[in-house]
């Protein structure tokens, strides 16, 4: 998996603490790899170029899940796995941290207005778990847990947002 941004140690510590507390204490989830992944997701997605880092074969930035799904159909093996992982991360981030942005899409004529981000996120993580090679076998279980527990993770991320807004 991609390294979390270098030089963002205070931010990483903040998100790690909030995520651990929220998931372990508030939600009763004792799954360190899952919690670490979600904390790292928050740090990675601080940067807009990470959120919208997927490009199509023409070099155009993909900003909607519908376009990412089309692009995933054109890729094979590891690039396809990474794209499905990104779709899962993207949808989980928006459903959990910025649900108002998802609601805003429903009011526009965006392609994503017709998509259920929860369902697409679950499918994407499941697909990423199936496409994991031997080198990344441990990630397969994590991606499957993200798929299975998508709603719980989104609730937890919403609680993390509430906590950081109180700070």
C-alpha positions in Angstrom: 0.0 0.0 0.0 1.1 3.6 -0.6 3.1 5.2 2.2 1.4 7.9 4.2 2.7 11.4 3.5 6.1 12.1 5.0 6.3 15.1 7.2 2.8 14.9 8.4 3.6 13.2 11.7 1.5 15.5 13.9 -1.5 15.0 11.6 -0.9 11.3 11.5 -0.8 11.2 15.3 -4.0 13.2 15.6 -5.9 10.9 13.2 -4.4 7.8 14.7 -5.5 8.8 18.2 -8.9 9.9 17.1 -9.5 6.8 15.0 -8.2 4.4 17.7 -10.3 6.0 20.4 -13.5 6.1 18.2 -13.3 2.6 17.0 -12.0 0.9 20.1 -13.8 2.8 22.8 -17.0 4.2 21.1 -17.7 1.3 18.7 -15.9 -1.6 20.4 -13.9 -2.5 17.3 -10.5 -4.1 18.3 -9.0 -4.6 14.8 -5.6 -2.7 14.7 -4.9 -3.3 11.0 -8.3 -2.0 10.1 -8.0 1.0 12.4 -4.5 1.8 11.1 -5.8 1.6 7.5 -8.6 4.0 8.3 -6.2 6.4 10.0 -3.8 6.3 7.1 -6.7 6.9 4.7 -7.5 10.1 6.5 -3.9 11.3 6.3 -3.6 10.3 2.6 -6.9 12.0 1.7 -5.9 15.3 3.2 -4.3 16.0 -0.2 -6.8 16.6 -3.0 -4.3 15.2 -5.5 -4.6 11.9 -3.7 -8.4 12.0 -3.6 -8.5 12.7 -7.3 -5.3 11.0 -8.2 -6.8 8.5 -10.7 -6.4 9.3 -14.4 -7.8 7.6 -17.4 -5.7 6.5 -20.4 -5.9 10.1 -21.8 -4.4 11.5 -18.7 -7.6 13.1 -17.5 -8.3 13.2 -13.8 -11.3 11.1 -12.8 -13.5 12.8 -10.2 -16.6 10.6 -10.3 -16.9 6.9 -9.2 -18.8 6.1 -12.4 -15.8 7.2 -14.5 -13.4 5.2 -12.2 -15.5 2.1 -12.6 -15.3 2.4 -16.4 -11.5 2.9 -16.1 -11.3 -0.2 -13.9 -12.8 -2.2 -16.7 -9.9 -1.3 -18.9 -7.2 -2.3 -16.5 -5.8 -5.6 -15.5 -4.3 -7.3 -12.5 -2.5 -5.0 -10.0 -3.5 -1.7 -11.6 -7.1 -2.9 -11.5 -6.7 -3.9 -7.8 -5.3 -0.5 -7.0 -8.1 1.2 -8.8 -10.8 -0.8 -7.0 -9.0 -0.1 -3.7 -9.1 3.6 -4.5 -12.8 3.5 -5.4 -13.4 1.8 -2.0 -11.3 4.4 -0.2 -12.9 7.3 -2.1 -16.5 6.2 -1.4 -15.7 5.4 2.3 -14.1 8.7 2.8 -17.0 10.6 1.3 -19.8 8.6 2.9 -18.0 8.7 6.3 -16.3 12.1 6.4 -18.2 14.2 4.0 -21.7 12.8 3.5 -23.0 16.3 2.6 -20.8 16.1 -0.6 -22.5 12.8 -1.6 -25.9 14.5 -0.9 -24.8 17.4 -3.1 -24.1 15.0 -6.0 -27.7 13.7 -5.8 -28.9 17.3 -6.5 -26.7 17.8 -9.5 -26.8 16.1 -12.9 -23.6 14.2 -12.1 -23.1 10.6 -13.1 -22.6 9.6 -9.5 -26.0 10.9 -8.6 -27.3 7.5 -9.7 -24.8 5.5 -7.7 -25.1 4.1 -4.2 -21.7 5.0 -2.7 -22.0 2.4 0.1 -22.8 -0.4 -2.4 -20.0 0.7 -4.8 -17.5 0.9 -1.9 -18.4 -2.6 -0.7 -18.1 -4.0 -4.2 -14.8 -2.2 -4.8 -13.1 -3.5 -1.7 -14.4 -7.0 -2.3 -13.0 -6.9 -5.9 -9.7 -5.5 -4.5 -9.6 -8.5 -2.1 -10.1 -10.9 -5.0 -7.4 -9.4 -7.1 -4.7 -9.4 -4.5 -1.6 -11.4 -5.5 0.6 -13.5 -3.2 2.9 -10.6 -2.5 -0.1 -8.7 -1.0 -2.0 -11.6 0.5 -2.4 -10.0 3.9 -4.2 -7.1 2.3 -6.9 -9.4 0.9 -8.4 -10.0 4.3 -8.2 -6.3 5.2 -10.0 -5.4 2.0 -12.7 -8.0 2.6 -13.2 -6.7 6.2 -13.6 -3.2 4.7 -16.2 -4.5 2.3 -18.0 -6.5 5.1 -17.9 -3.6 7.6 -18.3 -0.7 5.2 -21.2 0.9 7.1 -19.5 0.5 10.5 -16.3 2.1 9.1 -18.3 5.0 7.6 -20.1 5.6 11.0 -16.7 5.5 12.7 -15.2 8.0 10.3 -18.2 10.3 10.8 -17.5 10.1 14.6 -13.8 10.8 14.0 -14.8 13.9 12.0 -17.1 15.1 14.9 -14.1 14.7 17.3 -11.7 16.6 15.2 -14.2 19.4 14.7 -14.5 19.7 18.5 -10.7 20.0 18.9 
